Amino acid sequence: MSSYFFRPVLRDLTKGAKLAFARKFRYLDEKNVADYFGLGGNDPARTIRDYERNATKPLQGRLEE
């Protein structure tokens, strides 16, 4: 069995691209990231996908720790 590590490519320096890069680098899926950030609703993984595509921006309260 051979193990290969393929590093994900950072598309650009937008917040969505950084989020996608970090998620893929850590081998996480959208659901894991949504659970970590405490997102709820009907489809929290869709929210993460929208953030990664820069289709929507997180509210200011979500960016604070």
NORNORNOR-V107829 format. One record per residue. N is the residue number from 0. SS is DSSP state (~ for helix, > for strand, _ for the rest). BURIAL is I if it has 16 or more other C-alpha atoms within 10 Angstrom, else O. Layout:
N,SS,BURIAL + N,SS,BURIAL
This chain:
0,_,O + 1,_,O + 2,_,O + 3,_,O + 4,_,O + 5,_,O + 6,_,O + 7,_,O + 8,_,O + 9,_,O + 10,_,O + 11,_,O + 12,_,O + 13,_,O + 14,~,O + 15,~,I + 16,~,I + 17,~,I + 18,~,I + 19,~,I + 20,~,I + 21,~,O + 22,~,I + 23,~,I + 24,~,O + 25,_,O + 26,_,O + 27,_,O + 28,_,O + 29,~,I + 30,~,I + 31,~,O + 32,~,I + 33,~,I + 34,~,O + 35,~,O + 36,~,O + 37,_,O + 38,_,I + 39,_,O + 40,_,O + 41,_,O + 42,_,O + 43,~,I + 44,~,I + 45,~,O + 46,~,I + 47,~,I + 48,~,I + 49,~,O + 50,~,I + 51,~,I + 52,_,I + 53,_,O + 54,_,O + 55,_,O + 56,_,O + 57,_,O + 58,_,O + 59,~,O + 60,~,O + 61,~,O + 62,~,O + 63,_,O + 64,_,O
